Amino acid sequence: MLDVKFVRENPEKVEASLKKRGYDITLDKFMELEERRRRIIKDVEGLRSRRNTVSDEIGRMKKAGKEALELIKEMKVVSERIRGLDDELKEVDGGIREFLLSVPNILHESVPSGRDEEDNVEVRRWGRPRDFDFEPLNHWDIAEALDIVDFDRASKIAGARFSLMKGPGAQLERALMNFMLDHNTSRGYKEMLPPILVNRESMTATGQLPKFEMDLFRTVDPELYLIPTAEVPVTNIHRDEILRDEDLPIYYTAYTPCFRREAGSYGKDTRGL
């Protein structure tokens, strides 16, 4: 989530980035909430100042043996008004937070404008695609021919776009996990084995919520989410902590199963593999 102070001070930059992304979002709602927030804070500060002044006056009147009933009644009304404004401020702050959670990060200046992948710009290329003197098979067809995957039984067990790896196929997948972890740990990364169920705060902190709410699997009681990537629990390891400069950088690596609903026809052409 963007820092609210940054958005307050750079509204033009934020709107320009949104436009570049093709988002149909303006900061009008944010600015309205901000203006309302400033008015509430000003009113609350004025009422609290009045309450402090009158409270001192009531104290002096009581010491002098004078009646302060009218001022006491006024302060009850003021206190109720302050409580109401505090509740209103919480509502406004919640609205600001909810809005900012829907705003993506600022694009780097080097990112080109575009509506879809057709507008992507090739930055560099490594190697060259091989030319075959025959029609190459897709990887899922090769896997079936080698009898290392079973799509039919996976569909029976779970549904469409699942795969049942078997024999050398299962061993290959396990080997790839170990290869990745061994490769990273040999270069200074610390291996982590995080939970695969996380709370709403962890999902929100990594930008999964509220945007991808419908793509996530969750339990109801307690409310926990199956992670869509190891990034979610690993990134949250130091959430809400202040790290010392001398402890940085910190390198973590992890392998986890990943769970997410694939919207629409995603994965259809690759049979989910």
C-alpha positions as CSV (number, residue, x, y, z in Angstrom):
1,M,0.0,0.0,0.0
2,L,1.3,3.5,-0.9
3,D,2.2,5.7,2.0
4,V,-0.7,8.1,2.7
5,K,1.8,10.9,3.2
6,F,3.3,10.3,-0.3
7,V,-0.1,10.3,-1.9
8,R,-1.0,13.6,-0.1
9,E,2.1,15.3,-1.3
10,N,2.3,13.8,-4.8
11,P,-1.3,13.4,-6.1
12,E,-0.3,14.4,-9.7
13,K,2.4,11.7,-9.8
14,V,0.1,9.0,-8.5
15,E,-2.7,9.9,-11.0
16,A,-0.1,9.9,-13.8
17,S,1.0,6.4,-12.8
18,L,-2.6,5.2,-12.7
19,K,-3.3,6.6,-16.1
20,K,-0.1,4.9,-17.5
21,R,-1.3,1.6,-16.1
22,G,-4.7,2.1,-17.8
23,Y,-6.6,2.2,-14.5
24,D,-9.9,4.1,-14.4
25,I,-9.2,5.5,-11.0
26,T,-8.8,9.1,-9.8
27,L,-7.9,10.5,-6.5
28,D,-11.1,12.5,-6.2
29,K,-12.5,10.2,-3.5
30,F,-9.2,10.2,-1.6
31,M,-9.0,14.0,-1.7
32,E,-12.6,14.3,-0.5
33,L,-11.9,12.0,2.4
34,E,-8.7,13.9,3.2
35,E,-10.6,17.2,3.3
36,R,-13.2,15.7,5.5
37,R,-10.5,14.3,7.8
38,R,-8.9,17.7,8.1
39,R,-12.2,19.3,9.0
40,I,-12.9,16.6,11.7
41,I,-9.5,17.0,13.2
42,K,-9.8,20.8,13.3
43,D,-13.3,20.5,15.0
44,V,-12.1,18.0,17.5
45,E,-9.0,20.1,18.4
46,G,-11.3,23.1,18.8
47,L,-13.7,21.3,21.1
48,R,-10.9,19.8,23.2
49,S,-9.4,23.2,23.6
50,R,-12.8,24.5,24.7
51,R,-13.2,21.6,27.1
52,N,-9.8,22.2,28.7
53,T,-10.5,25.9,29.1
54,V,-13.9,25.4,30.6
55,S,-12.8,22.6,32.8
56,D,-10.2,25.0,34.3
57,E,-13.0,27.6,34.7
58,I,-15.3,25.1,36.4
59,G,-12.5,24.3,38.9
60,R,-12.0,27.9,39.7
61,M,-15.7,28.5,40.1
62,K,-16.1,25.6,42.5
63,K,-13.2,26.8,44.6
64,A,-14.8,30.1,44.8
65,G,-18.1,28.5,45.8
66,K,-19.9,29.5,42.7
67,E,-22.5,27.4,40.7
68,A,-21.1,25.9,37.5
69,L,-24.1,23.8,36.4
70,E,-24.5,25.4,33.0
71,L,-20.8,24.9,32.1
72,I,-21.0,21.3,33.3
73,K,-24.0,20.7,31.0
74,E,-22.1,22.3,28.1
75,M,-19.1,20.1,28.7
76,K,-21.3,17.0,28.6
77,V,-22.5,18.0,25.2
78,V,-19.0,18.8,24.1
79,S,-17.7,15.4,25.3
80,E,-20.5,13.6,23.4
81,R,-19.7,15.7,20.3
82,I,-16.0,14.7,20.5
83,R,-16.8,11.0,20.8
84,G,-19.0,11.3,17.8
85,L,-16.3,13.0,15.8
86,D,-13.7,10.4,16.9
87,D,-16.0,7.7,15.6
88,E,-16.4,9.6,12.3
89,L,-12.7,10.1,12.1
90,K,-12.2,6.3,12.4
91,E,-14.7,5.8,9.6
92,V,-12.9,8.3,7.4
93,D,-9.5,6.8,8.1
94,G,-10.9,3.4,7.3
95,G,-12.2,4.7,4.0
96,I,-8.8,6.2,3.2
97,R,-7.0,2.9,3.9
98,E,-9.6,1.0,1.9
99,F,-9.1,3.3,-1.1
100,L,-5.3,3.1,-0.9
101,L,-5.4,-0.7,-0.8
102,S,-6.9,-0.5,-4.3
103,V,-4.2,1.8,-5.7
104,P,-1.2,0.0,-7.3
105,N,2.5,0.9,-6.8
106,I,4.0,3.8,-8.7
107,L,5.5,2.7,-12.0
108,H,9.2,3.3,-12.7
109,E,9.8,6.1,-15.2
110,S,11.3,3.6,-17.6
111,V,8.1,1.5,-17.9
112,P,6.4,2.2,-21.3
113,S,2.7,3.0,-21.6
114,G,0.5,0.3,-22.9
115,R,-2.9,-1.4,-22.5
116,D,-1.8,-5.1,-22.8
117,E,1.1,-7.4,-23.7
118,E,1.0,-6.2,-27.3
119,D,2.5,-2.9,-26.1
120,N,5.4,-4.5,-24.3
121,V,8.9,-3.4,-25.2
122,E,11.7,-6.0,-25.6
123,V,14.5,-4.8,-23.4
124,R,17.1,-7.6,-24.1
125,R,17.3,-11.1,-25.4
126,W,19.4,-14.0,-24.3
127,G,20.1,-16.9,-26.6
128,R,18.0,-17.8,-29.6
129,P,15.0,-20.2,-29.9
130,R,16.0,-23.5,-31.4
131,D,14.9,-24.4,-34.9
132,F,13.6,-28.0,-35.2
133,D,13.3,-30.1,-38.4
134,F,10.2,-31.7,-36.9
135,E,7.0,-30.5,-35.1
136,P,8.0,-30.4,-31.4
137,L,5.6,-31.7,-28.8
138,N,4.3,-29.7,-25.8
139,H,5.7,-30.5,-22.4
140,W,2.4,-32.1,-21.2
141,D,2.3,-34.3,-24.3
142,I,5.9,-35.5,-23.6
143,A,5.0,-36.1,-20.0
144,E,2.0,-38.3,-20.9
145,A,4.1,-40.2,-23.5
146,L,6.7,-40.9,-20.8
147,D,4.0,-42.0,-18.4
148,I,5.1,-39.6,-15.7
149,V,1.8,-37.7,-15.4
150,D,-1.8,-38.8,-15.2
151,F,-4.4,-36.1,-16.0
152,D,-7.4,-38.4,-16.1
153,R,-7.0,-39.7,-12.6
154,A,-6.0,-36.2,-11.3
155,S,-9.3,-35.0,-12.7
156,K,-11.2,-37.9,-10.9
157,I,-9.5,-37.0,-7.6
158,A,-9.7,-33.2,-7.8
159,G,-11.2,-31.8,-11.0
160,A,-10.0,-30.2,-14.2
161,R,-6.5,-28.7,-14.6
162,F,-4.9,-30.8,-11.9
163,S,-2.0,-33.2,-12.5
164,L,-1.0,-36.4,-10.8
165,M,2.8,-36.7,-11.1
166,K,4.1,-40.3,-10.8
167,G,7.3,-42.2,-10.7
168,P,10.1,-40.2,-12.4
169,G,7.7,-37.3,-12.8
170,A,7.2,-37.0,-9.0
171,Q,11.0,-37.5,-8.5
172,L,11.7,-34.7,-11.0
173,E,9.4,-32.3,-9.2
174,R,11.1,-33.1,-5.9
175,A,14.5,-32.7,-7.5
176,L,13.6,-29.3,-8.8
177,M,12.5,-28.2,-5.4
178,N,15.8,-29.3,-3.9
179,F,17.8,-27.9,-6.7
180,M,16.3,-24.4,-6.2
181,L,16.7,-24.5,-2.4
182,D,20.3,-25.9,-2.6
183,H,21.2,-23.3,-5.2
184,N,19.9,-20.4,-3.2
185,T,21.3,-21.6,0.2
186,S,24.7,-22.0,-1.3
187,R,24.6,-18.3,-2.2
188,G,23.9,-17.1,1.3
189,Y,20.1,-17.5,1.5
190,K,18.6,-18.9,4.7
191,E,16.1,-21.7,4.0
192,M,12.7,-21.2,5.6
193,L,9.7,-23.5,6.0
194,P,6.8,-21.1,6.6
195,P,3.1,-21.8,7.3
196,I,0.9,-22.3,4.3
197,L,-2.1,-20.9,6.1
198,V,-1.9,-17.2,7.0
199,N,-4.2,-14.5,8.4
200,R,-5.9,-11.6,6.7
201,E,-3.2,-9.1,7.9
202,S,-0.5,-11.1,6.1
203,M,-2.5,-11.3,2.9
204,T,-3.2,-7.5,3.0
205,A,0.4,-6.6,3.8
206,T,1.6,-8.4,0.6
207,G,-1.1,-6.9,-1.6
208,Q,-3.2,-10.0,-2.0
209,L,-6.2,-8.4,-0.3
210,P,-8.5,-6.9,-1.2
211,K,-7.7,-7.1,-4.9
212,F,-7.5,-10.9,-5.2
213,E,-10.1,-11.9,-2.6
214,M,-12.1,-14.0,-5.1
215,D,-9.0,-15.9,-6.3
216,L,-8.0,-17.1,-2.8
217,F,-9.0,-20.2,-0.9
218,R,-9.8,-19.7,2.8
219,T,-11.1,-21.4,5.9
220,V,-14.0,-19.9,7.8
221,D,-13.5,-20.6,11.5
222,P,-10.8,-19.4,12.1
223,E,-10.5,-17.2,9.0
224,L,-7.2,-18.2,7.4
225,Y,-6.0,-18.1,3.8
226,L,-4.1,-20.7,1.8
227,I,-1.1,-18.9,0.4
228,P,-0.9,-18.2,-3.3
229,T,2.9,-18.0,-3.2
230,A,5.7,-18.5,-0.6
231,E,6.3,-14.7,-0.9
232,V,3.3,-14.1,1.4
233,P,4.5,-15.8,4.6
234,V,8.2,-15.0,3.9
235,T,7.6,-11.3,3.3
236,N,5.5,-11.2,6.6
237,I,8.3,-12.6,8.7
238,H,9.5,-9.2,9.7
239,R,6.1,-7.4,9.3
240,D,5.7,-4.6,11.9
241,E,9.3,-4.9,13.0
242,I,12.0,-2.3,12.9
243,L,15.2,-3.8,11.6
244,R,18.7,-2.5,12.4
245,D,20.9,-1.3,9.5
246,E,23.7,-3.7,10.6
247,D,21.3,-6.7,10.2
248,L,20.6,-5.9,6.5
249,P,20.3,-7.3,3.9
250,I,18.4,-10.4,4.9
251,Y,18.1,-13.2,2.4
252,Y,15.4,-15.9,2.7
253,T,14.4,-18.7,0.4
254,A,11.5,-21.1,0.7
255,Y,9.5,-23.7,-1.2
256,T,5.8,-24.1,-0.5
257,P,2.7,-25.4,-2.2
258,C,0.7,-22.6,-3.7
259,F,-3.1,-22.3,-3.8
260,R,-5.2,-20.0,-6.0
261,R,-8.3,-20.2,-8.1
262,E,-7.3,-19.7,-11.8
263,A,-9.9,-17.3,-13.1
264,G,-11.5,-17.8,-16.6
265,S,-9.6,-20.0,-19.0
266,Y,-6.1,-19.6,-17.4
267,G,-4.2,-22.8,-17.7
268,K,-6.7,-24.4,-20.0
269,D,-4.3,-24.6,-23.0
270,T,-1.6,-26.1,-20.9
271,R,-3.9,-28.6,-19.1
272,G,-3.0,-26.9,-15.8
273,L,0.6,-28.1,-15.9
